[in-house]
Amino acid sequence: MVSGIRGKLRKIETPFYLYDEQSILKNIAFLKDMFSECRVRLFYAVKANNAVSVLKLINQEGVGAEVVSPGEIFVSKKAGFQSSEILYNNVAKKKDEILYAIKKGVRYFNFEAIDQANLLEKCARKAKKKIKLFVRINPGIFSKTHSHLSTGAPLSKFGIEKKELKRVADLIKKFAYAELVGIHSHIGSQILAPAPFIRAAKNVMKIIDFFRKKQIEIRYINLGGGFGIPYRPGESRLDFVPIADAYRKLADSYGVSIFLEPGRCIVGEAGYIVTKVISIKKRNGVKLYIVDADMTENPRPAIYRAYHHIEPLFSKQGRKQKSRIAGSLCENSNEFGVYKLPSLKIGDMLLIHNSGAYTRTMGSNYNGRLLAPEYSVDRGRIRKIRSRQQFINLIENERY
Ligand SMILES: Cc1ncc(COP(=O)(O)O)c(C=O)c1O
């Protein structure tokens, strides 16, 4: 993607994010094509990347938004999402958050506990608005991913236990404003094997049967997100074919529509962080390059020991040798990893790949760092879509 624009990138002050619009569009088209026979509706997980320009692009493709907070509702609406295209999920929501969402016209909510179902009904009654509920189940599925990302595992905090579903069925019949219309199941993130997705789709069938026996009509199945992307060179791609097959069977045999909430697979590979070498030292004979991107721009290596491929922006001659790359701020975990790189000098620019998802949205001001600017590129044309923060942002809203 960057081949035609390397020269232009040299002129931009590092570190910065760069998102390739055509790559985002291609990823959406791929999902639509893959699931074209499964009665699927896509809701992009805003938590992956919430830049308004990115959201606008996604919205223009007819994709809805999956949000987890009033803040994400606010941003999604700024990007043009209609309230009817927004799903509001979260492990637990506060009364004010629910009332805010209802006031903004949001009508789809999930719940993961009996107390939350009661609160949703109470809020809808207060606002005198009908809302539609999805019960998030804990599917009890371990998916082969980082333990922090395996949200469908039996002991994870997510979802409601199956033994509580009878209480849900009894309770929901008493509601006047909140109607149970669907089941929600999200098994985790960055999953690269089809088996857990297929298991989750099968698992949900028994629950539809359960509710239908109780005369509760389930019309929608929200199977969440989680489609992984290859982070390491040569890593295999997720095979979507058997997943689409399982989803089609589910949609056909139960006459339900399927909602999906992909985040990472839409924006992850479309994004880069561009950084620069600012200091060079050696540790135990190994070159250690200190760069101007940190866990403040991409906390994934520090939190999940996640690997992000890094290469020089301009190809360099010379023998590749084992080298470490770390950011400068004060945390030992603030290190990207070990790479095979040609010899670099101070000022050399590097590309950190797969930086479009869960980077800027998880970024922070730790060590007084300013959140980095974002740029998008569309067929060679680069556009700044968010400026670097300024010092004033560091003390905003403080009283002193
Ligand atoms: C409920 C839910 N839906 C969707 C997603 C998006 O997941 P991903 O970005 O892996 O597709 C997440 C992220 O963890 C999630 O918790």
The ligand as an ORCA input file, in Angstrom:
! r2SCAN-3c Opt
* xyz 0 1
  C     -19.081     -8.109     22.066
  C     -18.003     -7.840     21.080
  N     -18.320     -7.762     19.790
  C     -17.385     -7.515     18.845
  C     -16.062     -7.359     19.185
  C     -15.067     -7.108     18.106
  O     -14.139     -8.133     18.030
  P     -13.078     -8.196     16.862
  O     -12.441     -6.877     16.754
  O     -12.140     -9.257     17.281
  O     -13.812     -8.561     15.603
  C     -15.684     -7.427     20.522
  C     -14.270     -7.273     20.905
  O     -13.734     -7.902     21.721
  C     -16.682     -7.678     21.501
  O     -16.371     -7.748     22.795
*
